Structure formats: structure tokens, C-alpha cells
Amino acid sequence: MIEALLDLARRRVAGGRDGGGADALWRRAERTSVSFEWGRLKSAGATEETGINLRVRHRGRVGVAGMTGIVGDDVGAQHAAALLDRAVASAELGEEIELAFPSRAPLPQVPTFVDRAAGASLDQLIQVGEGCQVNVAVEREVSETKVANTAGAEGAYRATAVGVSADVWRIAGDDVLTVGDEITGADLPAQRELDALVQSITARLDFALAIAAPPEGALPVVFTPAGLSAVLLPITQGLSGKAVLQGISPLGKKVGERVFDERFALTDDPLVPGRAASRPLDDECVPSGVTCLVECGVVERFIYDLETAARARTASTGHGQRGIFGKPVPGYTNLVLGSRPRDVGAQPAAPLQLGGGLLADLRDGLLVDELIGVGQGNVIGGAFSHPVALAYRVERGEITGRVKDAAVAGNVYELLQRIAGFGDDARWSGTRFTPSLLLEGVSVARR
């Protein structure tokens, strides 16, 4: 296992005046996937991957190497030596970094593994998607992670993750409509959660059947939890310590300043029970903790892994993430917009006729549920311009139909200075917990 690998690394790269050392991550993941097409079982299968990632600091330089195809958790002496040789060779070409591996520290307790989800048979997973006359995908992952370093720190945990997604397609001439939703968590979804998923899709579909002319101009726009990606993506990129070090973050010199509406708060919380991204420590042996990124509109701090923290001459925030190959990078866990969630269930979105309670006062505006092209291009500056994939016109507080051939644009740093309202429909959308958000002055144009 990684203990034997680190013992070998201690003899070769640890100690001495160069401040050497090493850390390693071992991970096994088993994924089972089931898909249905219009109510009929289309495919079912399982995959498993086991691998180890080794990072060394040799003569002041950092190198990494990875290996898959390991049986169980036994690396083997021959494979361990070969892996170490590759990591050291990588370090010879690496940069000099004053990287210090953390020492042993107590780890927080956070539930990440659910026996029922891990032990569910293929037939049980198939039953989750049966009976729905739509396209359904069910995916279950069971993983085990171990991480340790030559400074004595170590940790291990098991995790389960279950996702259920469903969508409906409707093609009428040149009009192609797709309506979908998903629920995710560490456990198998309860029947009430599956019912809510169906209700959410049904509500969206009912409103989408009628077509409404798109409005134009600077208008109030409600972004649903699923539609908030374009708004939050530049912010999360700007709060990454890596972007700050590169000098490309608009927030790099804004710590302690109020940049957003005073009601805006953003937290990264790896300790939320029952979420697939939760964990007791990161992939570099740093214990997990809640990180307040923005509070009352004021930028509080950025996320760092060990390397970016060393370069910034600060401490890691416990956000190191690594795969089997490549070095760790800063990455988020559970992003929470607003207050910390009390209910950690799947919480599918409320039906659109509620609109999170934000539609009643809209005389003319838009409700955006999905955009096209989010994440493409250089978005860190905050500017966005995207065609809508699924959006609805709101007139006099009522949804009057689906909008086609329209686009929304704006700058999130300007829009989030004047938030018009938060919805009462907070839910998990992937690894984000957010309510709907009403923003004034979003540019809406016909295409």
C-alpha cells in the first residue's frame, strides 16, 4: 500500500537540507450505470478503477507520477520502485517550490458512506428508473480513498454517490424541446424525491408547450438554481487562489472589501452530511473545514491547495484535489449560496409556477432555467453572453410561455451588486446549494 511506497520515498527523497518529502493518494472507485429510453431498459454496466498518485519533493523540486491497474491496495515492491523513479525523474524537470507537507492532525467526522447505497444490487438500481416513460439515467459510485505523507499525516474514508437524471424530448418541426432535471446525494433517493423529480419536469414541460415572444432590453431576470451556472462560474474562478497567483482574478486585491450586494454570501462546506463531495480531509492530508469565501458581500478569502498556498505564502484551505495522474489543484466541494442548508436531501426544484416566490412583482421579464455554452471562453472577468436553452417569459407575474431565439448578457460583478431578491426554493443542483436569484438590468435580446 501507500505506506510501503512512502517508506521507500523517505529513504530516497525525504530529509536532508533540500526539504524533501512525498505524499501519495490511493483511490478505488466502482461505478454502476443504468439507463432507460422511453421507459425501456437500454443499458446497464459496471466499471472499476484503482490507482495511486505519488508526489515527491526532491532537491527542492516537485514531481508527480501515477499508476492504475493495481489489484486491491497492494502496490508491490517492483511497481513502487518504478513509480518512485518516474516521480523523481519528473522532479528533476520540475520547479523549485517551498512545499511543506502537513503533519498529523485530528480529522472531522462527516458521514460520506451509506451502506444501503453501496450494497444496492443492479436490480435495485434498475427499479429506481422503472415506470417512468421518459429517458432516465441512474449512476451509483462507491469509492475508497487513502492519503498519507512522509510527515506522518494520513487519512482514509469511504464514500457513496447516487445520481438520478431524467429528461423529456419533444420535436415539432424545427422546434426541439428538452426538459430535464436531476437529483444527487450519497444515498438512494426516496420515493418522494423521485416523485418531486417527475413533478419538476412536468411543470417545466407544461409551461414550455406554449411559445412566447422574447422580451428585449435591460430587464429583470430570475435565474433558477440550475440556471445560475453562468452567474456563479466567474465568481468561483475568481475566488481560486490559482487565479489570484496568475494575476487574472478581478478579486485578487479585494479581500476585506465589499464587492457584492450585502446579502450575498458564499461558502464552501465539505462537511455537509449526505453529499457526494463531502470528505473529512482533502487529497493532500489537510483536514476539511468550512471556508467562508464571501460574507455580507465582502470577499473573505480564496481557496488554496498546498502548492498555491506555498506560492502565496499562506496556508492551504484544504481544497487540494488530485486524480491518478497529474499534480493536485485547488477545487471546490459543496458550494452554498446564502445560509447553510438544514435539509440535505436531494431537494428538486420547486414547480416553476412558484418561481421561488420571485415572479409575482415582475411586470415583464424572463425566467432562465438553462443556458447554452456556459464555461466556454474567458469568463473570469465576469462578462457573459449566452443563448437560452430553456427560458420562460414572465408578464404581470405569470409565466406566459417558453422563449425561443433569445440571449441574455451582462457582467456578474455589476449585477450582483444589486440583487433584487432571493427565492424560497433553495436546492442542490449538483454540488451547489442555491435558491433562485432575481437580478435587475440583465440584457435580453432576440437572436
Order of alpha helices (4+ residues) and beta strands (2+ residues): alpha-beta-beta-beta-alpha-alpha-alpha-beta-beta-beta-alpha-beta-beta-alpha-alpha-beta-beta-beta-alpha-beta-beta-beta-beta-beta-beta-beta-alpha-beta-beta-beta-beta
